[in-house]
Amino acid sequence: MEHFSYQRAFSIAEALELKQQHGDQALFLSGGTDVLLLIKKGLIHPRVLISLRGIGELRGISKVDGRVTIGSGTTLRTLEKSAVIADHFPALHDAVVNMASVQIRNVATLGGNIVNASPGADSAAPLLIYRAVVQIINRRGEERTVPLEHFFKGFKKIDLQDGELLKAFILDLPPAGAGSAYLKFMKRQAMDLAHVGVGVYLEIDKNNRCRKARIGLATVAPTPIRSQPAEEYLQGRVVDRDSLAAAADLAVGSISPIDDFRGRAWHKTEIVKTFVRRAGMLALKRIEKQEA
Ligand SMILES: Cc1cc2nc3c(=O)[nH]c(=O)nc-3n(C[C@H](O)[C@H](O)[C@H](O)COP(=O)(O)OP(=O)(O)OC[C@H]3O[C@@H](n4cnc5c(N)ncnc54)[C@H](O)[C@@H]3O)c2cc1C
């Protein structure tokens, strides 16, 4: 049985002050769905847990001047129920509705999912295709921002220093004519981590030519990644089943899957091929639906 003290912070400043006092012995706790599992398994041994749940400033979704800010402490359930997320960021919506269970989504947060830094975090590929920017704050109240793409530094490594806290995610609202989707391959249809996760974002003109494409991939590299060759291939081409299939073949060049408990590398590669095309077709269908 692990022993730790539990301290509640009611402001960002208080949370960072507590972290400064306890140093390496302390860990932030948002929903606790990753932290408590790791403690239970004996993989981490924090002496102090600093709960962020009492900090209102970290929660909620706001839409101002073409930008949406999602507080790091916003629960997956809040995202799932948000019309802003469903209408403008459908790939993120696809991801959260398929994560864990309602009970877990009621407490688990977007910030926790990203800071946990799993290559298979379901929110990562959608946030990558929306080019989310991470807002970070330190004890002196100084803020810095990092594109999510650069926030992931390596396997389980992120650009967050000791004494910093992830405050929010900032996303630009996609323009009209944009569509996106996220598909997750799981062995079971419920309560399973992604064996492969694929997000596709498309902007097309009236002739179906691609103005912008972004492809995010989870669980097939040490960090969640984008596939630049596949994105560049689509640029300027008519988006259809054939061009998406060719882009999917190129996406395979960006991945480095391994054999693990989630599946065999060759199988994950096949799923990437199929899911890039399928998620692209779904994104396309969503654009057509907007225009109908
Ligand atoms: C049964 C079960 C099913 C699951 N299914 C899925 C799934 O389908 N897909 C998936 O991606 N994940 C899944 N998870 C994992 C987990 O629920 C998510 O990663 C969740 O979003 C983590 O959020 P949390 O608030 O609970 O994080 P916590 O456990 O509170 O924290 C996770 C990490 O982030 C740090 N942290 C949290 N907030 C901040 C902050 N604001 N600033 C700095 N550091 C912070 C903590 O110190 C800790 O290191 C599942 C977990 C369980 C137990």
The ligand as a MOL file (V3000), in Angstrom:
LIG
                    3D

  0  0  0     0  0            999 V3000
M  V30 BEGIN CTAB
M  V30 COUNTS 53 58 0 0 0
M  V30 BEGIN ATOM
M  V30 1 C -10.0570 2.0790 -17.9000 0
M  V30 2 C -9.2630 3.1410 -18.6260 0
M  V30 3 C -9.5080 3.3270 -19.9860 0
M  V30 4 C -8.7500 4.2780 -20.6850 0
M  V30 5 N -9.0120 4.4530 -22.0170 0
M  V30 6 C -8.2990 5.3500 -22.7380 0
M  V30 7 C -8.5170 5.5150 -24.1390 0
M  V30 8 O -9.3690 4.8790 -24.7460 0
M  V30 9 N -7.7300 6.4030 -24.8000 0
M  V30 10 C -6.7640 7.1360 -24.1670 0
M  V30 11 O -6.0850 7.9260 -24.8230 0
M  V30 12 N -6.5620 7.0220 -22.8300 0
M  V30 13 C -7.2880 6.1540 -22.0990 0
M  V30 14 N -7.0610 6.0090 -20.7540 0
M  V30 15 C -6.0170 6.8030 -20.0920 0
M  V30 16 C -6.5170 8.0710 -19.3400 0
M  V30 17 O -7.8470 7.9660 -18.9270 0
M  V30 18 C -6.3340 9.3450 -20.1710 0
M  V30 19 O -4.9710 9.4760 -20.5520 0
M  V30 20 C -6.8070 10.6040 -19.4190 0
M  V30 21 O -7.1390 11.6070 -20.3620 0
M  V30 22 C -5.7820 11.1450 -18.4340 0
M  V30 23 O -6.3100 12.3220 -17.8430 0
M  V30 24 P -6.3290 12.5290 -16.2590 0
M  V30 25 O -6.9120 13.8660 -16.0310 0
M  V30 26 O -6.9850 11.3900 -15.5670 0
M  V30 27 O -4.7630 12.5280 -15.9750 0
M  V30 28 P -3.9940 12.2920 -14.5950 0
M  V30 29 O -3.9230 10.8480 -14.3140 0
M  V30 30 O -4.5280 13.1840 -13.5300 0
M  V30 31 O -2.5510 12.8630 -15.0310 0
M  V30 32 C -1.7990 12.2690 -16.0620 0
M  V30 33 C -0.4070 12.9550 -16.0960 0
M  V30 34 O -0.5340 14.3120 -16.4530 0
M  V30 35 C -0.0150 15.1650 -15.4310 0
M  V30 36 N -0.8820 16.3470 -15.4640 0
M  V30 37 C -2.2380 16.3390 -15.4680 0
M  V30 38 N -2.6880 17.5980 -15.6700 0
M  V30 39 C -1.6020 18.4030 -15.7950 0
M  V30 40 C -1.4170 19.8130 -16.0290 0
M  V30 41 N -2.4640 20.6370 -16.1920 0
M  V30 42 N -0.1490 20.3000 -16.1150 0
M  V30 43 C 0.9180 19.4580 -15.9610 0
M  V30 44 N 0.8030 18.1340 -15.7450 0
M  V30 45 C -0.4490 17.6050 -15.6610 0
M  V30 46 C -0.0390 14.3480 -14.1740 0
M  V30 47 O 0.9360 14.7780 -13.2240 0
M  V30 48 C 0.2930 12.9700 -14.7390 0
M  V30 49 O 1.6720 12.8800 -14.9660 0
M  V30 50 C -7.7850 5.0720 -20.0160 0
M  V30 51 C -7.5800 4.8870 -18.6320 0
M  V30 52 C -8.3060 3.9420 -17.9490 0
M  V30 53 C -8.0550 3.7810 -16.4620 0
M  V30 END ATOM
M  V30 BEGIN BOND
M  V30 1 1 1 2
M  V30 2 1 2 3
M  V30 3 2 2 52
M  V30 4 2 3 4
M  V30 5 1 4 5
M  V30 6 1 4 50
M  V30 7 2 5 6
M  V30 8 1 6 7
M  V30 9 1 6 13
M  V30 10 2 7 8
M  V30 11 1 7 9
M  V30 12 1 9 10
M  V30 13 2 10 11
M  V30 14 1 10 12
M  V30 15 2 12 13
M  V30 16 1 13 14
M  V30 17 1 14 15
M  V30 18 1 14 50
M  V30 19 1 15 16
M  V30 20 1 16 17
M  V30 21 1 16 18
M  V30 22 1 18 19
M  V30 23 1 18 20
M  V30 24 1 20 21
M  V30 25 1 20 22
M  V30 26 1 22 23
M  V30 27 1 23 24
M  V30 28 2 24 25
M  V30 29 1 24 26
M  V30 30 1 24 27
M  V30 31 1 27 28
M  V30 32 2 28 29
M  V30 33 1 28 30
M  V30 34 1 28 31
M  V30 35 1 31 32
M  V30 36 1 32 33
M  V30 37 1 33 34
M  V30 38 1 33 48
M  V30 39 1 34 35
M  V30 40 1 35 36
M  V30 41 1 35 46
M  V30 42 1 36 37
M  V30 43 1 36 45
M  V30 44 2 37 38
M  V30 45 1 38 39
M  V30 46 1 39 40
M  V30 47 2 39 45
M  V30 48 1 40 41
M  V30 49 2 40 42
M  V30 50 1 42 43
M  V30 51 2 43 44
M  V30 52 1 44 45
M  V30 53 1 46 47
M  V30 54 1 46 48
M  V30 55 1 48 49
M  V30 56 2 50 51
M  V30 57 1 51 52
M  V30 58 1 52 53
M  V30 END BOND
M  V30 END CTAB
M  END
